[in-house]
Amino acid sequence: MRGAIILLSLAYYVMMTYSQGCRQVLTTVCDNDVINSNMQKGESCVLGSLGTDIITRLAKLEEFLIPRPCVSPLSHGPQRLTSGVEVYCEDGWTIFQRRIDGSVDFGRRWDDYAKGFGQIDGEFWLGLDNIHEMTREGGCRLKIELWDFDGNQRHADYSSFLIESAENLYQLRVSGYSGNAGDSLTYNNGRPFSTEYSDNDSDGLNCATFFGGSQGWWFGPGCARSFLNGVWMRQSSGHAHGIIWRDWKGALEPLKETKMKLRCD
C-alpha cells in the first residue's frame, strides 16, 4: 500500500510538472485543452483527451496523497484540511479541545458539540464529527495537558484513541495510559457522549447538568472521573463542579487550563 502511494505521488508530481504552464487550478476541461484561469488570453495547452483524463483523475487523488494534519514535529499553528476544516497544530499534534479562561461557554447542545465551536487559537472544541473522521481509521494517540491555578502542570497520555460515529453516539475508545496526572479517563472508555438535552448516560442522573452546568462529555454509571468540558470556575461551588480531573486534584478543586490533542500514525 505504501509503495502504491509513493508511485501515485510520483505520477502526480510528473503530470503536474508537465502541465505546470497549463494549470495551477483547473477551471475548464475540454476534450483537447486544459485552460488555466491564470493564463494570458488565448493561451492554451493541448494535452489531448488522455492527458486531460489523467490530470482529472490524479487531481481526485490529491486528498488521499496529502498526509493527516499536524504529523510533522514542525507543524505549528493553524492549518486547513482538504475538507475545509481548520485545525491548530502543536509540535505535530492536532489540538481538539482547549480551556484557558472561561471566555467560551461550553454549555452547549448536541449539535454544537457535534460540529464544534470557539476559536482554534483560543478556547474551542473541534467537533465530534471532525474528531471521528480524524480517528476512525485507528492508529491515533491522545495527549491531555492540565494546569491548576497555581501554575502546576500534569499530563495524561493514551496510546490508543478513537471516537465512534454519530450513529454510535460518539462513543469513546481510549486505552494505554501513561503520565503523571493519574488515569481519570479510562473509566469513561466505551461511554457515549451526552449533553443536557441528549442524555445518553446510563446513570439515573443527567450527568451533563449534575456538575453544575450543561456541558457535554462521555458519561456512564457514576457519571465520570474527569470532566474537562465542565464550567470554568476558580473555586468549586459544590461536589465535582468545575473542570475536574479526580486522580490529580480530586473532585473539589477545579483546574484552570486544559488541552486535549491527538496524533495519528
Secondary structure, 3 states (H helix, E strand, C coil): CHHHHHHHHHHHHHHHHHCCCCCCCEEEECCCEEEECCCCCCCCEECHHHHHHHHHHHHHHHHHHCCCCCCCCCCEEEEECCCCCEEEEECCEEEEEEECCCCCCCCCCHHHHHHCEECCCCCEECCHHHHHHHHCCCCEEEEEEEECCCCCEEEEEEEEEEECCHHHCCCEEEEEEEECCCCCCHHHCCCCEEECCECCCCCCCCHHHHCCCCCCEECECCECCEECCCCCCCCCCCCCCCCEEHHHHECCCCCCEEEEEEEEC
